[in-house]
Amino acid sequence: MTQPADVTAAVDLSTTYMGLQLRTPIVASPGPLTGRLEPLQALEDNGVSAVVLPSLFEEQVAHDELQADSLFELGADANPEATSYFPDLLGYASVGERYLQHVRDAKEALSVPVIGSLNGATPGGWVTYAQKIADAGADALELNLYDVAADFDATPDQIETAQLELVSRVKASLSIPLAVKVGPFYTAFAHMARRLVDAGADALVLFNRFYQPDIDPDTLKVRPWLELSRPSEIRLPLRWTAILSGRLDASLAVTSGVHRARDVARALLAGADVAMMTSVLIDQGPLHIGVVERDLTDWVRQMSYTSVAQLKGSMSHRNVSDPSAFERANYIGTLTQYANTFHAGWGFGPS
């Protein structure tokens, strides 16, 4: 028989993520609030345990370099004495330089770990920015493998090999921990997860949210579309976190659909080290961090736990009585239960 929880007992919410000691498992993932110093400070003031800065995109850097090159070449074929043809680039700061300054400013202003973020798809000189972010003071780096495999001639093995090479080269350039944020769209995700860790990932962040474009039938244009996450979206990362927990030598982070304390609790039970949130913070503001922490503390007490370490992974694939619930998600049983509920709701009995 479960003993009633001691409501006065101290609760230890601390956790370890990629070797970083965090006060709680609540982390702010990349978003508008982590892109500016003032909201970053508000997040820390309300109890966030770490922040992940918005991604520096490979395309942004490439475009910025092309723009700078075109400015330097402007007037190159004019009279060599007409130096006024050349643009005044004094004080010009590239997107990469601005990003590195944001890392430095965040580190100076905050006491919680600051995690930089890169979004890239190719190796090459691009990986040098990983070291630059580390040199700017970031405590860790998150490599965001956001890529739509739309090339008909690219095989799955070619795509995965390129991503693994990128992870390996980024890791080789770093002296700080590396997290790799991925989507779920791999043929054999468990195998790919292990290969990512073997390539150097110190943590896996599950999962990327792929923002889908929309078609406007009135203007006949393709338009970007941003929709904030819903709590129901947590089920996919929960499923894979529970399957991977205890089987990889890496930290695990759940993102997508983390809105409330119960979502953080579910992530921890599945085996995650941290739960990351963005959408709800955009909607509710930094004050929501404190609400989530208080509610999580209450839940831990109610369940008679004393620490995050004690409960972490207790509902993972390795520890539940029916692991197939994570593998097939009880497909037939779920559909049967839904059908019976539907019929009962309409006054129909079992057929």
Salt bridges, closest charged atoms under 4 A:
ASP139 OD2 - LYS107 NZ 2.96
GLU160 OE1 - ARG195 NH1 3.83
GLU165 OE2 - ARG169 NH1 3.75
ASP202 OD2 - LYS171 NZ 2.66
ASP214 OD2 - ARG223 NH2 3.53
ASP216 OD2 - ARG223 NH1 3.82
GLU227 OE2 - ARG230 NH1 2.99
GLU233 OE1 - ARG209 NE 2.92
ASP263 OD1 - ARG260 NH2 3.12
ASP263 OD1 - ARG266 NH1 2.88
ASP273 OD1 - LYS312 NZ 2.96
GLU293 OE2 - ARG23 NH1 2.82
GLU327 OE2 - HIS317 NE2 2.67
